Structure formats: C-alpha cells, structure tokens
Amino acid sequence: MDHKIKILADYASKHLRGVKPWELRKNDRNYKEGDFITFVVVTNRNTPTGMTYRRKIIDVFEGGVYGLQDGFCILTISNVVY
C-alpha cells in the first residue's frame, strides 16, 4: 500500500537529513509495516512546494499504551529513498 500524506517543510528537512526516522500520525489509514509513504512537502499555509519523497514503513507503534493516545501511531520510517 502507498499512502500519500502532507508534511511541513521543517519536518521533511529532518527526514531528509536522517535525524528524524519516525513520524507521529493519526492512524486513520491503517498503516502497516512494509507500506510506503509518499510525503508531499507543504508550506505553513498548506501550499505544496512541489517537492515529494517516498519512504518505507519499518515499524508501527499503535497508541493506547505507554501514553500514546488511542487512534494515533508512531511510524518508524526508512532513510532509504524509494
């Protein structure tokens, strides 16, 4: 499965530099290990910058435990460009 989601440029920069290999998201897309995410980089005004990049989901930590609200998840994403 390939998910297409928006991301602010500041956070995208951290992904691309390899310092943020995770993403906190509402789990409204039923994310699974092995799925791909195409990130669409947007400005603070939700305007697409024209930049996109793709990553693979390595792990999904689902909420409801350890203080993470139910319905949310932390996605561990690869640093490899797909």
ChimeraX commands (.cxc) that place a marker at each C-alpha (Angstrom):
marker #1 position 0.00,0.00,0.00 radius 0.5
marker #1 position 1.22,3.50,-0.78 radius 0.5
marker #1 position -0.03,6.36,1.39 radius 0.5
marker #1 position 0.22,9.97,0.21 radius 0.5
marker #1 position 0.38,12.47,3.08 radius 0.5
marker #1 position 1.38,16.10,3.56 radius 0.5
marker #1 position 4.32,17.16,5.68 radius 0.5
marker #1 position 5.61,20.59,6.66 radius 0.5
marker #1 position 8.94,21.56,5.11 radius 0.5
marker #1 position 10.68,21.80,8.52 radius 0.5
marker #1 position 9.84,18.18,9.36 radius 0.5
marker #1 position 10.64,16.99,5.83 radius 0.5
marker #1 position 14.08,18.54,6.17 radius 0.5
marker #1 position 14.69,16.46,9.31 radius 0.5
marker #1 position 13.63,13.27,7.50 radius 0.5
marker #1 position 15.90,14.06,4.58 radius 0.5
marker #1 position 18.87,14.78,6.85 radius 0.5
marker #1 position 18.27,11.47,8.65 radius 0.5
marker #1 position 17.73,12.99,12.09 radius 0.5
marker #1 position 14.02,12.13,12.35 radius 0.5
marker #1 position 13.41,8.50,11.31 radius 0.5
marker #1 position 9.88,8.48,12.71 radius 0.5
marker #1 position 6.52,10.13,12.17 radius 0.5
marker #1 position 3.66,10.66,14.64 radius 0.5
marker #1 position 0.31,10.37,12.87 radius 0.5
marker #1 position -3.36,9.75,13.44 radius 0.5
marker #1 position -3.82,6.13,12.37 radius 0.5
marker #1 position -6.75,6.83,10.07 radius 0.5
marker #1 position -5.14,4.96,7.15 radius 0.5
marker #1 position -4.44,1.61,8.81 radius 0.5
marker #1 position -0.67,1.93,8.37 radius 0.5
marker #1 position 1.19,-1.40,8.19 radius 0.5
marker #1 position 4.81,-2.46,8.27 radius 0.5
marker #1 position 6.06,-2.68,4.69 radius 0.5
marker #1 position 3.73,0.05,3.39 radius 0.5
marker #1 position 5.17,3.10,1.65 radius 0.5
marker #1 position 4.53,6.78,2.32 radius 0.5
marker #1 position 4.86,9.46,-0.32 radius 0.5
marker #1 position 5.36,12.70,1.57 radius 0.5
marker #1 position 4.11,15.86,-0.14 radius 0.5
marker #1 position 6.03,18.80,1.28 radius 0.5
marker #1 position 3.87,21.85,2.06 radius 0.5
marker #1 position 4.39,25.33,3.48 radius 0.5
marker #1 position 2.89,26.56,6.74 radius 0.5
marker #1 position -0.08,27.71,4.66 radius 0.5
marker #1 position -0.67,24.16,3.36 radius 0.5
marker #1 position 0.56,25.09,-0.12 radius 0.5
marker #1 position 2.50,22.31,-1.89 radius 0.5
marker #1 position 6.14,23.20,-2.55 radius 0.5
marker #1 position 6.39,20.79,-5.48 radius 0.5
marker #1 position 8.74,18.50,-3.56 radius 0.5
marker #1 position 7.86,14.90,-2.72 radius 0.5
marker #1 position 9.81,11.94,-1.37 radius 0.5
marker #1 position 8.98,8.33,-0.58 radius 0.5
marker #1 position 9.87,6.17,2.43 radius 0.5
marker #1 position 9.08,2.65,3.62 radius 0.5
marker #1 position 7.39,1.99,6.97 radius 0.5
marker #1 position 9.65,-0.25,9.06 radius 0.5
marker #1 position 7.51,-0.41,12.21 radius 0.5
marker #1 position 4.14,0.80,13.50 radius 0.5
marker #1 position 3.74,1.53,17.22 radius 0.5
marker #1 position 0.00,1.83,17.83 radius 0.5
marker #1 position -1.48,4.04,20.54 radius 0.5
marker #1 position -3.46,3.04,23.58 radius 0.5
marker #1 position -0.35,2.19,25.62 radius 0.5
marker #1 position 2.63,4.00,27.15 radius 0.5
marker #1 position 0.95,7.41,26.97 radius 0.5
marker #1 position 0.27,7.43,23.24 radius 0.5
marker #1 position -3.39,8.23,22.67 radius 0.5
marker #1 position -5.54,5.51,21.13 radius 0.5
marker #1 position -6.08,6.14,17.43 radius 0.5
marker #1 position -2.58,7.53,16.90 radius 0.5
marker #1 position 0.66,5.78,15.95 radius 0.5
marker #1 position 4.39,6.33,15.68 radius 0.5
marker #1 position 5.78,5.16,12.36 radius 0.5
marker #1 position 9.43,4.24,12.08 radius 0.5
marker #1 position 10.45,5.06,8.51 radius 0.5
marker #1 position 13.49,4.14,6.46 radius 0.5
marker #1 position 16.16,6.62,5.47 radius 0.5
marker #1 position 16.37,4.96,2.06 radius 0.5
marker #1 position 14.76,6.80,-0.85 radius 0.5
marker #1 position 12.28,4.64,-2.79 radius 0.5
marker link #1:1,2 radius 0.2
marker link #1:2,3 radius 0.2
marker link #1:3,4 radius 0.2
marker link #1:4,5 radius 0.2
marker link #1:5,6 radius 0.2
marker link #1:6,7 radius 0.2
marker link #1:7,8 radius 0.2
marker link #1:8,9 radius 0.2
marker link #1:9,10 radius 0.2
marker link #1:10,11 radius 0.2
marker link #1:11,12 radius 0.2
marker link #1:12,13 radius 0.2
marker link #1:13,14 radius 0.2
marker link #1:14,15 radius 0.2
marker link #1:15,16 radius 0.2
marker link #1:16,17 radius 0.2
marker link #1:17,18 radius 0.2
marker link #1:18,19 radius 0.2
marker link #1:19,20 radius 0.2
marker link #1:20,21 radius 0.2
marker link #1:21,22 radius 0.2
marker link #1:22,23 radius 0.2
marker link #1:23,24 radius 0.2
marker link #1:24,25 radius 0.2
marker link #1:25,26 radius 0.2
marker link #1:26,27 radius 0.2
marker link #1:27,28 radius 0.2
marker link #1:28,29 radius 0.2
marker link #1:29,30 radius 0.2
marker link #1:30,31 radius 0.2
marker link #1:31,32 radius 0.2
marker link #1:32,33 radius 0.2
marker link #1:33,34 radius 0.2
marker link #1:34,35 radius 0.2
marker link #1:35,36 radius 0.2
marker link #1:36,37 radius 0.2
marker link #1:37,38 radius 0.2
marker link #1:38,39 radius 0.2
marker link #1:39,40 radius 0.2
marker link #1:40,41 radius 0.2
marker link #1:41,42 radius 0.2
marker link #1:42,43 radius 0.2
marker link #1:43,44 radius 0.2
marker link #1:44,45 radius 0.2
marker link #1:45,46 radius 0.2
marker link #1:46,47 radius 0.2
marker link #1:47,48 radius 0.2
marker link #1:48,49 radius 0.2
marker link #1:49,50 radius 0.2
marker link #1:50,51 radius 0.2
marker link #1:51,52 radius 0.2
marker link #1:52,53 radius 0.2
marker link #1:53,54 radius 0.2
marker link #1:54,55 radius 0.2
marker link #1:55,56 radius 0.2
marker link #1:56,57 radius 0.2
marker link #1:57,58 radius 0.2
marker link #1:58,59 radius 0.2
marker link #1:59,60 radius 0.2
marker link #1:60,61 radius 0.2
marker link #1:61,62 radius 0.2
marker link #1:62,63 radius 0.2
marker link #1:63,64 radius 0.2
marker link #1:64,65 radius 0.2
marker link #1:65,66 radius 0.2
marker link #1:66,67 radius 0.2
marker link #1:67,68 radius 0.2
marker link #1:68,69 radius 0.2
marker link #1:69,70 radius 0.2
marker link #1:70,71 radius 0.2
marker link #1:71,72 radius 0.2
marker link #1:72,73 radius 0.2
marker link #1:73,74 radius 0.2
marker link #1:74,75 radius 0.2
marker link #1:75,76 radius 0.2
marker link #1:76,77 radius 0.2
marker link #1:77,78 radius 0.2
marker link #1:78,79 radius 0.2
marker link #1:79,80 radius 0.2
marker link #1:80,81 radius 0.2
marker link #1:81,82 radius 0.2
view
